[in-house]
Amino acid sequence: MDLETMQMNLARRGYIVSVFDTAEEAAEYLDGRIDGKNVGIGGSVTLDKMGMYQRLSAHNNVEWHWHLKEGETVQEARTAAMTGDVYLSSVNGISEAGEIVNIDGAGNRLAGTLFGHSKVYYVLGINKIRPTLEDAIGRARNIAAPLNAKRLGCETPCEKRGVCYDCQGADRICRAMTITYAPMMGQETEVVIIRKFLGL
């Protein structure tokens, strides 16, 4: 993996790129950059392990359906997260050329990265990086999705066998996939890369 070339590829696509050696350094950076904002967060083991909800909610209004406010439903939190100033997500895969791949079941995470926020942060460990777009899609479908299905206790073939079978069951979590080639129009997008294996 040539991280320096990848940074240049992302910058050419219009992304801001920040690279950190540890998750703690990245968390401190994000905590310092995001202040007094309405913040939405998409489901992410990476961001949860980094403690971003606890950090940011101390001085921002944060909506995350993994951390519900009193009396709030999951759907209410997902909807509220769509209307913030800032949105944070991880990725399921990213190519060295800078193509970002995400898979979603409810659609809130994909929607949040694509529209409605003036600033979006993609936060990821180097384990999410793959040489090509095809490899990044393969990672999303055959590594990230099965691991998330197992984490959620889904009754799917991928949860049991560890690879995608393109199932049509009620518990299917890979219901939509996006390939993001560049920041959306009018949106500042930053890719935060951590030189560690993080998340699923």
Buried (B, 14 or more C-beta within 10 A) or exposed (E): EEBEEBBEBBEEBBBBBBBBEEBEBBBBBBBEBBEEBBBBBBBBBBBBEBEBBEBBBEEBBBBBBBBEEEEEEEEBBBBBBBEBBBBBBBBBBBBBBBBBBBBBBBEBBBBBBBBBBEBBBBBBBBBBBBEEBEBBBBBBBBBBBBBBBBEEEBEBBBBEEEEBEEBEEEBBBBEEBBBBEBBBEEBBBBBBBBBBEBBB
